[in-house]
Amino acid sequence: MKIDECFQLLEVDITSCFRGISCVKPRYTYSTNWLTFDPASILPLSMTAKLDQAFSALSDPTRRAILAMLLEDDMAVTDVAEPFAVSLAAISKHLGVLSAAGLISQEKRGRVRWCKLEPDALREASVWMQTFGQMEPVDLDAFEAFLSQELD
């Protein structure tokens, strides 16, 4: 198809485009909405939100270190904050994110706030990640050899 035919199909006067005069709007408009992936179409909305929150909480190295510390035992907030070179307020915010994601629970005993790791919190994330481990790895060298054999 020649360029003139393309412009005719779009109902555009080619000469007006090159003179700086605005072109006529094309007759057809195209949408890319169908390319948008909606995770809710595969996973239930409640599970998607939980996974998003869990992975968002795990995305920060400080929060991962806090979870590693809580693997050993329950800890007071001040004990959690001790090894980090950030303020107690910053650690409290990290703990709030972990609590909101359901990865830890907090309780107040007297004047001290204690943090406890929730062992079942990552179960859904673990199940979701294990589905990717069930795929067979692709041997690209063997695939290349197969293609060269078939094409020769």
N, C-alpha and C positions, 0 to 999 in steps of 0.2 A: 504494500500500500504506500502510495506517495504521500508526502507531507501535505500537499494541497487537499488530497482526499480526507486526511485526518482532520484538517481544519473544517472541511465541509461537513463531516460527520458531527463535529462539535458545534456546528452552526456559528462559526466564527469567521469574520472577514479578515483574512490574513493580512491585507494591506493596512487595516486599522491597527493591528498589533505592532507593526513596525514603525508606525508614525507616532507612537506614544499615546494613541487614543485607546481608551479602555475597551477591552474585548467584551463580547456578549457572553453572558454566563452560559456555561455548557448545559446542554439539555439534560444530561445525566449527572447525578451526584452519587458518589460511592461512600460507603461507610465501612469502617474497620471494626465496628462493634462486635462482629462475629468472631474476631480474633482474640477478644478479651477472655481470659480464663477465669472462670468463677469456681473457686475451690469448694464452695458450698454445694456445687452440683455433684461432687464426689463424696465429700465428708459432711456429716451433719454439722449444722451451724455451731452447736455448743462445743463439739469436739474441735472444730477449726479455731474457735476463739481461745480455747484452753491451750491448744498447741502454739498458737501465735504468742500468747502470754508467756508460756514456758520458755520458748526459744528466745523471745525478747529478753527475758530475765537472764538466760544463760549466755547471752551475747557479750556481756561485760566480764572482763577477766577478774575484777574485784569480787563480783558476785559469785563467780565460779570458785574463787579461793575461799570465800566465806562458806560455801556449801561443803568444800573439802574439809574445812575446820570443823564443821558441825557433824561430819561423818563419825567423828570419834565420840563426841558426847554433847549434851546440852551445854550451852554457854551463855553467860550474861553478855549484854550488849557491850559493856565496857571491855570485857575480855575479847570479844570479837574485834573490836576497834583497835586494840593494842598493837598488833603487828603492822598496821597500815599507817602510812604517812599522810593521812587525810583526817579531816575533823570528825568529831563524833556525830555532828549533824549529817555529814556526807554518808557515814556508815548507816545512820538511821534511815536515810533515803534509800540506800541499797537494800536494807532489810525490809523496808516497806514494799519495794518492788518484788522481792522474793516472796513476801507474805501474800501480796495481791495475786501472784501467780500460783499460790498454793504450795510452793516448794518448801516453805518453813512455816512454823506456827510460833506465835509469841504469847507469852503469858507473864503476868506480873505477880511476883512472889515478894510480898513486903514492898520494899522500895526499889527492888531490882527487877528489870525486865529480862526474861530468859528467852532464848531462841532454841527451837528444836527442829531438826530436819524431819520432814514428812516423807517416810519411805515409799509410799505409793504414789507420790506426786508425779513422778516421771514415767509411770507405767504406760500411759497412752502415747507419750512421745517415743518411748522405747519400742512399743509395738509398731508405731508408724515407721520408725527408722529400720526395723528389722525386715520390713517388706522390701526394702531396697537391697538387702543382703541376699535375697533369694534369687537374684538374677545371675545368670552365668556371665563371667567376664568374657569379653570379646578378645580373641587373639587376632590382632590386626595384621601380623606377619602372615599368618595362615590365610587370612582373608585376601591379602594382596597376592599371595601365591595362587590362590584359587582364581582370582580375577585375571591374572596374567595368563594362566593356563586356558581359561575359557575364551579369552580374547585372541589368543594366538591360533 
